[in-house]
């Protein structure tokens, strides 16, 4: 089984097992009697030598927990507090919570990128609950929603915004001599003067045109697709999908009011977006909820309320809060 753990994270059962073992060692070294720590440390070192993946995971987990404590120690305290005073079963839950907190701060587990390393060095990035507006030297304006990151490359010949994660609204100042391009791993969007939104999702890039038009090119295709005002499209590296209609007023209002407006969108994608606006992790099994589609208006500034509204739409859905930083979503068979 593969599970989705927050935005863009997928781990296998074997990877989860190794990570849980690493978390258990770290918890033991933090919580057990000081007199037993030399023996535990020796056991931990032996475990790391058993498999290169063990050492890599342990190093990254210790590093990221250290960074988390330096930045904001509350999640670490919430996950680790009392680990030595709870039952074995409770400790297992605590281990999973610790792992989820580690993932929440955007690190690496089991050699797989949970977030791109370039995110920490992005020219502009926003944290959970943070929105940012930047007016560029040419007069163009970009707005980053919560949990987003971009790199900028503006020269005399070109204007390029590379969307690394999340979502951005772009209001392009007209300059015929310098095309304005938004790039993602899936391809590019070229405009001269227009207004649109771009969102990175698990299965591609979504474009919604509010004004004028753009040329969209998938990374592995040469011919562009023209997308006009009132249209939206999803494209992947291999192809540009079908063009569909979009309500531009609703899109603009949603950005202004910080809402997520969706019509028939997969629940997994809705949870993925909510996770970007939340401090912590929303974990779910994408295959288990594959048949669920959402039509709703959800508040992005109050993800607890948004999750509650989803419960009203899906009676079989179950949402469990392990800590304020870890939410588990599933749909158990009745």
Buried (B, 14 or more C-beta within 10 A) or exposed (E): EEBBBBBBBEBEEEBBEBBBBBBBBBBBBBBBEEEEBEEBEEEBEEBBEEEEBBBBBBEBBBEBBEBBBEEEEBBBEBBBEEBEEBEEEEBBBBBBBBBBBBBBBBBBBBEEBBBBEEBEEBEBBBEBBEBBEBEBEEEBBBBBBBBBBBBBEBEEEEBBBBBBBBBBBBBBBBBEEBBBBBBBBBBBBBBBBBBBBBBBBBEBBBBBBBBBBBBBBBBEBEEBBEBEBBBBBBBBBEBBBEBEEBBBEBBBEBBEEBBBBBEEBBBBBBBBBBBBBBBBBBBBBBEBBEEBBBEBBBBBEBBBEBBEBBEEEBEEBEBEEBBEBBBBBBBEEE
